[in-house]
Amino acid sequence: MMIAILTAILACEPEVRTEYVTKTEIITQTEEVCGSLQGRQPCDFMLVDIDGNEVNFHSLIGKPVILDLSTMWCYPCNAAAAEVQETQDAYPELTYVTILIENRHGVDPTQPDLKDWEETHDITTAPVWAGSREVITQDPTDSTEFYLRSWPTFYFLDEDLRIVGYERGFDQAVIESWAEELLKEE
């Protein structure tokens, strides 16, 4: 009986592969080959930009990425946002993207929220996209969404969008160190 249960459990495990998509390949990933684990590419998903256009997360393939998962009500997130443009200007070879998960009222951000975030923090060239709690998880074993235990959380991705690291909380020196590391790998 125990062997039958163990066999059934093992048969249900998804195939684990460490493949990733390069910018020249067609993106045809499934949840089994994408995720938020180090060395993997995050699963593709759609977000909304400041102009209300849908943007494909995998459109970022081609340059290293600093991904900032933030909320408008979070003080450390606001402190990080105040440094976004300076960091983007200092490291133009990478893309610094902020995905706002919640507005000041704890709900999905709107276009006016995105514009307010950009204006408040003088962000002019780094993308700010509207996300939702659907792109995050607090379960470290659920690798299809971004694992998040504190605000803000940063993910550092190479030019093929493979995750090379992440950081909880905000420390500008750490962000700059990761930016330099990402550009060394290029």
Stockholm file with secondary structure:
# STOCKHOLM 1.0

chainA/1-186         MMIAILTAILACEPEVRTEYVTKTEIITQTEEVCGSLQGRQPCDFMLVDIDGNEVNFHSLIGKPVILDLSTMWCYPCNAAAAEVQETQDAYPELTYVTILIENRHGVDPTQPDLKDWEETHDITTAPVWAGSREVITQDPTDSTEFYLRSWPTFYFLDEDLRIVGYERGFDQAVIESWAEELLKEE
#=GR chainA/1-186 SS CHHHHHHHHHHHSCCCCCCCCCTTSCCCCCTTTCCSSTTSCCCCCEEECTTSCEEEGGGGTTSCEEEEEEETTCHHHHHHHHHHHHHHHHCTTSEEEEEEEECTTSSCCCHHHHHHHHHHTTCSSSCEEECCGGGEESCTTCTTSEECSSSSEEEEECTTCCEEEEEESCCHHHHHHHHHHHHHHC
#=GC SS_cons         CHHHHHHHHHHHSCCCCCCCCCTTSCCCCCTTTCCSSTTSCCCCCEEECTTSCEEEGGGGTTSCEEEEEEETTCHHHHHHHHHHHHHHHHCTTSEEEEEEEECTTSSCCCHHHHHHHHHHTTCSSSCEEECCGGGEESCTTCTTSEECSSSSEEEEECTTCCEEEEEESCCHHHHHHHHHHHHHHC
//
